[in-house]
Amino acid sequence: MPTNSLLDKLTGLRSRFEEVSTLITDPAVIADQQRYVRLTKEYKELEDLMKAREEYSNLLSNLEEAKTLIMTESDPDMKDLAREQINECEARIPQLEEEIKIMLIPKDPEDSKNAILEIRGGTGGDEAALFAGDLFRMYAKFCERKGWKLEVSSASEGAVGGFKEIVCSVTGTDVYGTLKYESGVHRVQRVPATETQGRVHTSAATVAVLPEAEPFDVDIQEGLIKWDTFRSSGAGGQNVNKVESGVRLRYPWKNPNTGETEEILIECTETRDQPKNKERALARLRTFIYDREHQKYVDDIASRRKTLVSTGDRSAKIRTYNYPQGRITDHRIGYTIYNLPAFLDGDIQDCIDHLIVAENAERLREAEL
């Protein structure tokens, strides 16, 4: 893209930035929480673009001035300074152009949201449950590195360890935009502890990452919710066993795709505090409905993209963890590394970075930037 064309595109956004700057101070807009949140996010994105525009414009001006100085100045020291400035500008301008192009790609509005992380053991029986437990620990370590808060909402343990199913909420900065690349089937190849012949077995676990719905994203008629309470079972001390802190909600939901009414059943036993469990169950209900109602949006993205990066296709095999070779392979982008222990200890950012680069490259092609 010609340099002036990129600058023209940025200049054209100034009027929208000024408009949004005014709107977010309007009391009527502030009173409309859904609109206000949307506009404040747009303001932040436009503000970053305006800062990039100012730097870009200054670099272009400085480059032109330095080139003119080289042609007109006779003082050798001044010419040396001009050459130094030319080198600095010519090194920074291409970098900034790529940064701006990525910033100009329309962002997925879901990316800044918190997420619900669901991990389920798949084919492989007890070994699949153990692997689901390994994946949970991997994500828990990753969240710790990112400074995110991970809370378990519900869990069903495997017979020999791990989890048949575990559901967590993850809160922090740009959680969904980072973890969405993890949705899909994760396959493990290793010798199970129960295998006496030393043969390598293959099993799998499914990971689903859903954007957590805000209270105003979905319309829930709380009067239709039927609540039950029960005593939690398992570890946790006498209080958990004797006090009815576990909650179960039933909610009749009309499926917009079929027109039929389905009953949604959600349980939460994570804390000893019944009101907190109710709050978490409601959050999961909002997310479940939001995810189902927005599946068409996810499907549209998947159909438009040629790659499987972050399409939300939860049936696609995305990654293999090979223990004998100490290898991880992400099949979407052909990414292979041989640091399995570190990866399972939460060191997964490099893989996610490669997936982000692959997705941005495709989105740049689609946007023809």
Order of alpha helices (4+ residues) and beta strands (2+ residues): alpha-alpha-alpha-alpha-alpha-beta-alpha-beta-beta-alpha-beta-beta-beta-alpha-beta-beta-alpha-alpha-beta-beta-beta-alpha-alpha
